[in-house]
Amino acid sequence: MANNLYISEYTQNQIDLPVVAAEPATANQKVDFTAGATQSSAFRNDTRLVRIHAEAICSILFGTNPTASAANARLVAGQTEYFKVFPGHKVSVITNT
């Protein structure tokens, strides 16, 4: 069974406080991290917010060329979170326990 991380990207003008992202997302990605640390594609130039949904327990790390480890931020299976991000950055994800 694949472990997938689902990513939805949003622009600055789609963000309300408290965090509510205006749909539809400007881009969507699905990253399979079954085989180890895996990076997403770079976020679009107008992306300022991402919605992350973890299908399995994992750790994530954001950056220009990130490699996640089990020591990074942990998400439980089924967890959904929103993160403010920078255009061109990526998220790396790895299985955790």
C-alpha positions as CSV (number, residue, x, y, z in Angstrom):
1,M,0.0,0.0,0.0
2,A,1.4,3.4,-1.0
3,N,1.9,6.2,1.6
4,N,0.8,9.4,0.0
5,L,1.0,13.1,1.0
6,Y,-1.6,15.3,-0.6
7,I,-0.7,19.0,-1.2
8,S,-3.0,21.8,-2.3
9,E,-1.5,25.2,-3.1
10,Y,-3.2,28.6,-2.5
11,T,-2.3,32.2,-3.3
12,Q,-2.0,35.1,-0.8
13,N,-5.3,36.7,-1.8
14,Q,-7.1,33.4,-1.1
15,I,-6.3,33.4,2.6
16,D,-8.6,34.5,5.3
17,L,-8.0,34.5,9.1
18,P,-8.6,32.2,10.8
19,V,-7.0,30.1,8.1
20,V,-9.6,29.3,5.5
21,A,-8.4,28.6,2.0
22,A,-10.6,29.6,-0.9
23,E,-11.3,26.7,-3.3
24,P,-10.4,25.7,-5.8
25,A,-6.7,25.3,-5.1
26,T,-4.4,26.7,-7.7
27,A,-2.5,23.4,-7.9
28,N,-2.5,20.0,-6.4
29,Q,0.2,17.4,-5.9
30,K,0.3,13.8,-4.6
31,V,3.7,12.6,-3.3
32,D,4.3,8.9,-2.7
33,F,6.8,8.5,0.2
34,T,6.7,4.7,0.5
35,A,10.3,4.3,-0.6
36,G,11.9,6.9,1.7
37,A,12.3,10.7,1.8
38,T,10.6,12.2,-1.2
39,Q,10.3,15.8,-2.4
40,S,7.3,17.5,-3.9
41,S,7.6,19.6,-7.0
42,A,8.4,23.3,-6.4
43,F,5.5,25.4,-5.3
44,R,4.1,27.8,-7.9
45,N,5.3,31.4,-8.0
46,D,2.0,32.6,-6.5
47,T,1.7,30.0,-3.8
48,R,1.7,31.3,-0.2
49,L,-0.3,28.6,1.6
50,V,-0.4,24.8,1.4
51,R,-2.8,22.3,2.8
52,I,-1.1,19.1,3.7
53,H,-3.0,15.8,4.3
54,A,-1.0,12.8,5.4
55,E,-2.3,9.4,4.5
56,A,0.1,7.7,6.8
57,I,2.3,8.7,9.8
58,C,5.2,10.8,8.4
59,S,7.6,13.7,9.0
60,I,7.8,16.8,6.8
61,L,10.4,19.5,6.1
62,F,10.0,22.6,3.9
63,G,12.8,24.4,2.0
64,T,14.5,24.9,-1.3
65,N,16.0,21.4,-1.4
66,P,14.7,19.7,1.8
67,T,15.3,16.1,2.9
68,A,12.9,15.1,5.7
69,S,14.0,12.8,8.6
70,A,12.1,11.3,11.5
71,A,13.4,14.2,13.6
72,N,11.3,16.7,11.6
73,A,7.7,17.8,12.2
74,R,5.5,14.7,12.6
75,L,2.0,14.2,11.2
76,V,-0.3,11.4,12.2
77,A,-2.2,9.3,9.6
78,G,-5.3,11.2,8.5
79,Q,-4.0,14.6,9.7
80,T,-4.6,17.8,7.7
81,E,-2.6,21.0,8.3
82,Y,-2.1,24.4,6.7
83,F,1.3,26.0,6.3
84,K,2.5,29.3,5.1
85,V,5.2,28.7,2.5
86,F,7.5,30.5,0.0
87,P,7.1,30.3,-3.8
88,G,9.6,27.8,-5.3
89,H,10.1,25.9,-2.1
90,K,9.2,22.2,-1.7
91,V,8.1,19.9,1.0
92,S,10.0,16.6,1.7
93,V,8.2,13.8,3.4
94,I,9.3,10.5,5.0
95,T,7.6,7.6,6.8
96,N,7.7,7.9,10.6
97,T,6.3,5.8,13.5
